[in-house]
Amino acid sequence: MYLIPVMCLGILIGRWIFPEKYKKLNERLQTVCTIILIFCMGVTLGSRDNFLGELKALGIQSFLFFLIPTALSVILVFAATRRLMDRRGEVKE
């Protein structure tokens, strides 16, 4: 629960306090930290005893986490477009 306030604090510092001359260095540092994070996640997954056996279930869960929000988003955009625009693509009055 503490992650969101820390992230918001980082956004505020980056927006108003962080010097512009260090922006490029900060981008590179973020890239390196992201690579290290992905590597550590891979090590953690690889060290699980039954990882290959759980891989199918993880894949199905990941697919559903992708499919459900995507399908609902497409349906909502389609419904909103039909309701708010006429056939020529102009906004209804």
Buried (B, 14 or more C-beta within 10 A) or exposed (E): EEEEEEEEEEEEEEEEEEEEEEEEEEEEEEEEEEEEEEEEEEEEEEEEEEEEEEEEEEEEEEEEEEEEEEEEEEEEEEEEEEEEEEEEEEEEE
